[in-house]
Structures are given as structure tokens and as C-alpha cells.
Amino acid sequence: MTTAESTPTTPLANARVLALAHYAARGVLESVLARHGATFQQQVALRAAVTSDAPQTPDDLLAQVQHSLKADPADIRATLDELRTKQLLVPDGEHLCPTDAGRELLAAVAAESTPFSTRIWGGIPTEDLAAAGRVLALVTERANAELATLTA
């Protein structure tokens, strides 16, 4: 008697699969950030300041981080204060501007994270990444719409 080899089935994308992937990848990044004395939320806020086309006010940065992380505004303000205390962001009139140290931190984290990202994302076919990107963009859009109705 012969038996068919069982092959594992690929899970359909759902909230749990998405969350597991997110937290696994975030865990890698947070390990790198911890070596630099930084948190995930600090990195998100600092990146928003560094990558902006124009200087940002604290309220601008708060709105960007809140949109990305859905975090409590008080926590985001505390994060911006931490970045000022560490001299990674400095006031310039009504704006908060990244310092050279802030830019260097992001560059160092990116350099250390690149090998991990390459191993995590490498070898995934472009068409699979495109399909995943489309699905994740749609899920994000729908979840943001649901959140907007809940908080209106």
C-alpha cells in the first residue's frame, strides 16, 4: 500500500498571519534599535522628521506617527520629548528638526538591519511581493476606514 505524501498547506492571509509576520519582523528591528538605546516608536517619529520634504512642527510629527502607529497622542508627545532629550530632534522656531546624530542613528540602524531584511525578504518572487502589497494596501485602507468610524 502506498500513501500520498502530505504537503503542508499555505495559510490564507488573515489578521493572525499578518500579525505574526509583523511582530516577527518588528522583533528583529527592535533588537537592532535596542543596541542603540532607541525604541520602535522613537524610530518611527525620527524617520518621519528625517524623510519629510519640509520641516515639521511637533503637531505634524504627532499626526504622522499617530496615522502610522495608531498610538495615543500623549505617548507620541512623550516620544518626541525623548528624542529632544537625546538631541536627535531639536527645536527650530516652531519646527522640530533632526540633528546629525538623529540622521546617523537612522543610518546605523538601516545598515545593521539590511542583512536581516535581505534574508527575510530575499528570494520572494516579485509577483508575490506585488500581490502581497496589493492585499496589504487594501487591508490597511479598510482597517483605517473602520477605525475612523469607531473614533468619529
N, C-alpha and C positions, 0 to 999 in steps of 0.2 A: 504494500500500500504506500502510495506517495502522498505527501501533504504539500500543499502550496505554501511557499514561503510567505509569511506575513510581512507586509511593509507598513511602516508607520504612516499614518495619515497626517497630512499637513493641516494644522488647525486653521479654521477660518478666522479672519481678522475679527476681533471683538474688543470690547473695553478691557478685558483682562489681559489679552495678548498684548495690546498696546501698552497697558500699564507696566507689564513685566519688562517689555523692551525698553520703555522709557527709564524705569528705575535701574535696570542693569547698566545702561549707558550712562545715566546720571551718576551712578555709584563710581564708575571709572573716573569721570570728570571730577567728582567731589574728592576723590583720593588725591588727584593731582593738585586741586585747589588747596586742600588741607596742608600740603607740603609748603605752600606759600602763605599760610595763615589767612586764607580767604574762604568765603562761603559761596555757595551757588548763587544766592540772591545778590551778593556783592558783585559777582562776576557779571550777572545779567545787567545790573544797573550801570556798572562801569563800561560794559560793552555798548550799551545804549548811548552813553556820553561820547565814547571814542568814535563810534561809527556814524554819528549824526553829521549831516551836512552843514548844520549851523549850531551855534552854542545853544544849550538847553537850560531852561530855568529848572529849579527843583520840581515845580509842578509838572513841567513837560516830562522830566525823567520819571516822576512818580506815575504819571499816566501810562507811559510806555511799559514800565515794569509791571504795573497792575494789569495791563492788557495781556502781557505775556504770561505772567505767573498767577494771575487772579489772587494776588496776595492782599492782605489787609493794608490799607494806606498807612496806618501807624507803624507797621513793621517796615514798610518801604522807606518811610521818613527816617526811621532808626538806622536802616541800612545806609542811606545817603549820609547821615551823620557819621557813621562808622568810616565811610570812605573819605569824608573830610578829615576826620581824626587821624587816619592813616596817611593823609596827604596824597591820596590817589585822585581826589577831586578837590578843587579849590574854587572859592567864590571869585567871580569876576563881574562886578556890578550885580545885576540880577541873575546872572547865569552861574552854573556850576560847570567848570571846565576840567577835563582830565589833565593830569600832570604827566611829565615824562615818566615818573615812577608808575603811574597808572597804566600808561601805554606799554611800558616794559613788562609789567605784571601780565597783561593780556598776551603779549608776545611770548613770554616764557611759558605760560600755561598752554598756549596753542602749540608751541614747539614740543612740549612734553606730551601733549595729547595726540599729536599727529600719528605716532606709531600705533597707538591703541585704535584710533579711528580707522587707520588703514587696515588693520587686522579685522576690525569689526565689520566694516563696510566693503572691504576688498573682495572681489570675486563675485559680487552680486551683479547679475546682468542688468544692463542699463534699462531694458524694458521692464524688468521687475521693479527697479527703483522708481521709474516713471509711474507705473501703476500704483505702487505704494504711495507715492507723492500725491497722486490724484485723490486716492481714497482718504488719506490723512488730511488733505486740504478741505475736502467735503465734510469730514467728521468735525474738524475744527470749526468750520463755518456753522454747521448745525448746532454744535455744542455752545458756541458763543451766542447764537440766537436764543437757545433755550435759557442760558444764563441771563441774558438780557430781560427775558420775560419774568424770570424769577426775582430779579433785583429791581424791577421797574416799580 
